[in-house]
Amino acid sequence: MTYSPTDLKKGVVVQIDGKPFRVMEYNQKVMGRGGSIVNVKVKNLIDGSFIPKTFKGQERIEPAEVTNQTVQYLYSDGSKFHFMDPETFEQFELSADIVDGITGYLKEGENVTLQSFNGNIINVELPKNIYLKVTYAETVVKGDTSSNVLKDATVETGMKVKVPAFIKIGDIISVDTSTGDYRERKKL
């Protein structure tokens, strides 16, 4: 099975030059006499880079055989990150270069998705949002408590997040894993 350019909706994973890419943006332009051009922005699932691509009406695009596996994050020993398959309890480790850029979101015991291409793990996919406990929050100057004032806070993984002035130590906050932005305080 191959894809036509109009099949390349957001989220579809394709193979370009032997590498897996996920479609992040899709735009179709219909030309005269029934032809069309599809412009997409794709993300390389191996190195995380983004590239624009243009496909014409009758081109065929190969799907990428990317497999997903849910695993549980156990711990890091500094150079390696340890995970466990919750079905088989098999444990394995990944090098820091695969996990690079998301370590601030990895919380012991949380489930993440590993993506494999041609038998090699290429990516650790996080949930869209995660809840993390605030371990440090700056104090706010009295009278400076308007809702749009942001301050620095540190969460249990060591990551720093800009949060509203009312957040305090011990609060559990939701963080958007694609941007690193504060979303909301968890209701108790």
Secondary structure, DSSP 8 states (H G I E B T S, - for coil): --B-GGG--TT-EEEETTEEEEEEEEEEEE-GGG-EEEEEEEEETTT--EEEEEEETT--BEE--EEEEEEEEEEE-SSEEEEE-TTT--EEEEEHHHHTT-GGG--TT-EEEEEEETTEEEEEE--SEEEEEEEEE----TT---TT-EEEEEETTS-EEEEETT--TT-EEEEETTT--EEEE---
